[in-house]
Structure formats: structure tokens, C-alpha cells
């Protein structure tokens, strides 16, 4: 019987932990677009050897959140307007697929799962908290994909949601009244729960298209 070599469990889990923290830092803007990541500095900050840090960074390179420039180093991606449009185009296809699975027998599951984010969005909108509305917006769409019950869709959505969050700081200021942003999600949730399937599909596509139009309209 051939000998199978496995990577040490502790090293693997450490690399994944570091990757998770780097993803969060990128998503929240703590690591700004264009920022350079230095392996030795990160190893010192995480108090680990350079191996797990190198592995974590390569994971994020493969996910498209970091990019490597020969002879220069590894940097956080910078999203152009074309990139943002492409993110929303991909999200429309992915969330549209999730919606089809939901409409095929998982509507009640999705309706329940979407309630916390809608409530949070309404509360934030009522107090004029644009950042809170954006956080709840993100949670809504994550819950939508998770409600489809497809692990592969969830994995595929992860990077897209992080890229979206990187540009939501711009998006949250494009609504004259954040209550309009919240209301769009109320209507989408109701359509998913009990409305005509065609209406749910239409609202989702329009919501994604509207986000792109608002970003394009910015100076």
C-alpha cells in the first residue's frame, strides 16, 4: 500500500486562520486596495513562522483577493469600475441560480433566514446609519445564497461578497434616502417568500442592475 503524506494539521489550520483574518481585513478596509503584504511583517504580527503566512497569502492570490507582481511582491487587489461591473454580473448569475433553488421548495427557509438582515436594515435606515444598512445588505445576500442549500454556490460567492464589500463604501452614499435601499430588500424578501416567482426574479435582477447604475453615476 502506498504511503500517503499529509500536511501537519496544526500548520494547515494556522494557515486557514491567517487567511480568514486577512480576508476580513481586506473586506473591512483595514488592508486597503493596493496595500502591499510583507510575509516577514505578517509572520511577526501573527507570531507564527513564515510558512503558514506564505500559504495563507497564496490562498488569497488563488481566490483573486491578492495579486502577485514579479520582483515587487504581493498586493491587495484594486477594483476598477469594470471590475465592479463584472462582480455584479457574476453575482447576478450566482444569486439567480440560488434563487431558482429557493423557488423550488425552499421559499419558507429563505424567508425566515432573510428576516434578521431585513430587520437590521430597517432599523439602521430609520436612524440614518448608512454603514449599518450596508452591513445588513451584505448579510441579506449571504443569507440568500446560504438558503439555497448549495455548498458550492456558497464557496463561489465568498470572494464575490468580499469584493462587493470593498466597494460598498461608495455604494452606501449613492442613495438619497437609505430607507429606499432597505425597502428594496423588504420587497425582494416578500416576493421570495410568497410572491410570483417571476416577480422575485425580476426584483433580484433589477436590484443588481441598480447597484451598478448607481456606481457608474458617481464622479
C-alpha positions in Angstrom: 0.0 0.0 0.0 1.5 3.4 -1.0 2.4 5.8 1.8 0.2 8.9 1.7 1.8 12.1 3.1 -0.5 14.6 4.8 0.3 18.2 5.7 0.5 18.7 9.5 -2.9 19.6 10.9 -1.7 22.4 13.1 0.1 24.1 10.2 -2.9 23.8 7.9 -5.3 25.2 10.5 -2.9 28.1 11.2 -2.7 29.0 7.5 -6.5 28.9 7.2 -6.9 31.1 10.3 -4.5 33.6 8.9 -6.3 33.6 5.6 -9.6 34.2 7.3 -8.2 37.2 9.2 -6.6 38.6 6.0 -10.0 38.2 4.2 -11.7 40.1 6.9 -9.1 42.9 6.9 -9.5 43.3 3.1 -13.3 43.3 3.3 -13.3 45.9 6.1 -10.7 48.1 4.5 -8.1 47.5 7.2 -5.9 46.3 4.3 -6.6 49.0 1.7 -6.7 48.3 -2.0 -3.2 48.4 -3.4 -1.6 47.7 0.0 1.5 45.5 -0.1 1.6 42.4 2.2 5.1 41.6 3.5 5.5 38.0 4.6 8.0 38.7 7.4 5.9 41.5 8.8 2.8 39.4 8.9 4.6 36.5 10.5 5.8 38.8 13.3 2.3 40.2 13.8 0.7 36.8 13.9 3.6 35.4 16.0 4.0 32.4 13.6 6.6 31.2 11.2 6.6 32.5 7.7 5.4 29.2 6.2 1.7 29.5 7.2 1.7 33.1 6.2 3.1 32.3 2.8 0.4 29.6 2.4 -2.4 31.9 3.5 -1.3 34.6 1.1 -1.2 32.1 -1.8 -4.7 31.0 -1.0 -5.9 34.6 -1.3 -3.9 35.0 -4.5 -5.7 32.0 -5.9 -9.1 33.5 -4.8 -8.3 36.7 -6.5 -8.2 39.0 -3.5 -4.4 39.4 -3.7 -2.2 39.6 -6.7 1.5 39.0 -7.2 3.8 41.3 -9.1 7.0 39.8 -10.2 10.1 41.2 -8.3 7.8 43.5 -6.3 5.6 41.5 -4.0 2.0 40.7 -3.2 -0.7 43.3 -3.1 -4.4 43.7 -2.3 -6.4 44.0 -5.5 -7.7 47.3 -6.6 -11.2 47.3 -8.2 -11.8 49.4 -11.3 -15.3 50.3 -12.4 -15.1 47.5 -14.9 -14.2 45.1 -12.1 -17.2 46.2 -10.1 -19.5 45.7 -13.0 -18.1 42.3 -13.5 -18.5 41.4 -9.8 -22.2 42.3 -10.0 -22.6 40.5 -13.3 -21.2 37.3 -11.7 -23.3 37.9 -8.6 -26.5 38.2 -10.7 -25.8 34.8 -12.3 -24.8 33.2 -9.0 -27.6 34.6 -6.9 -30.1 34.0 -9.7 -29.1 30.3 -9.5 -29.5 30.3 -5.7 -33.0 31.9 -6.2 -34.0 29.1 -8.6 -33.1 26.5 -5.9 -35.0 28.5 -3.3 -38.1 28.8 -5.5 -38.0 25.0 -6.0 -39.1 24.1 -2.5 -37.0 26.3 -0.1 -39.0 29.5 0.0 -40.0 29.3 3.6 -36.4 28.6 4.6 -35.2 31.6 2.8 -38.0 33.9 4.0 -37.1 33.0 7.6 -33.3 33.3 7.0 -33.7 36.8 5.5 -35.7 38.2 8.4 -32.8 39.2 10.6 -30.9 41.2 7.9 -34.1 42.9 6.8 -35.0 44.0 10.4 -31.4 45.2 10.9 -31.6 47.1 7.6 -34.8 48.8 8.5 -33.6 49.8 12.0 -30.3 51.2 10.5 -32.2 53.1 7.8 -34.6 54.6 10.4 -31.6 56.0 12.3 -29.8 57.1 9.1 -27.0 54.7 9.7 -25.7 54.1 6.1 -22.9 51.8 7.2 -25.3 49.7 9.2 -27.6 49.5 6.1 -24.7 48.3 4.0 -23.7 45.6 6.6 -27.3 44.4 6.6 -27.4 44.4 2.8 -24.4 42.2 2.7 -25.9 39.8 5.3 -29.1 39.7 3.3 -27.4 38.4 0.2 -25.2 36.0 2.1 -28.3 34.5 3.7 -30.0 34.3 0.3 -27.2 32.2 -1.1 -26.9 30.1 2.0 -30.7 29.4 1.9 -30.2 27.6 -1.5 -28.5 24.8 0.4 -25.7 24.5 -2.1 -22.2 24.4 -0.6 -20.6 25.1 -4.0 -22.6 28.2 -4.5 -21.7 29.4 -1.0 -18.0 28.8 -1.8 -18.2 30.5 -5.1 -20.0 33.5 -3.5 -17.4 34.1 -0.8 -14.9 36.1 -2.9 -17.6 38.0 -4.7 -19.1 39.1 -1.4 -15.7 40.3 -0.2 -15.1 42.2 -3.4 -18.6 43.7 -3.1 -17.9 44.8 0.5 -14.7 46.6 -0.7 -16.8 48.9 -2.9 -19.9 49.2 -0.6 -18.3 52.2 1.0 -19.0 54.0 -2.3 -22.4 52.4 -2.8 -23.9 53.3 0.5 -23.6 57.0 -0.3 -25.5 56.8 -3.7 -28.9 56.5 -2.1 -30.6 59.9 -1.4 -32.5 58.1 1.3 -31.2 54.8 2.7 -34.8 53.8 3.5 -35.2 53.2 -0.2 -32.3 50.7 -0.1 -34.0 48.9 2.8 -37.3 48.9 1.1 -35.9 47.2 -1.9 -34.9 44.3 0.3 -38.2 44.2 2.0 -39.9 43.8 -1.3 -37.5 41.2 -2.5 -37.9 39.1 0.7 -41.7 39.2 0.4 -41.5 38.1 -3.3 -39.2 35.3 -2.3 -41.5 34.2 0.5 -44.8 34.1 -1.3 -44.9 36.2 -4.4 -44.9 35.1 -8.0 -41.6 33.5 -9.0 -41.3 35.9 -12.0 -41.5 38.9 -9.7 -38.8 37.6 -7.4 -36.5 37.0 -10.4 -37.3 40.5 -11.7 -36.6 42.2 -8.4 -33.3 40.5 -8.0 -32.0 41.4 -11.4 -33.2 45.0 -11.1 -31.6 45.3 -7.7 -28.2 44.2 -9.1 -28.6 46.4 -12.2 -29.5 49.4 -10.0 -26.3 48.9 -7.9 -24.2 49.1 -11.0 -26.0 52.1 -12.4 -25.5 54.0 -9.1 -21.8 53.2 -9.1 -21.4 54.3 -12.7 -23.2 57.5 -12.0 -20.6 58.5 -9.4 -17.9 61.0 -10.5 
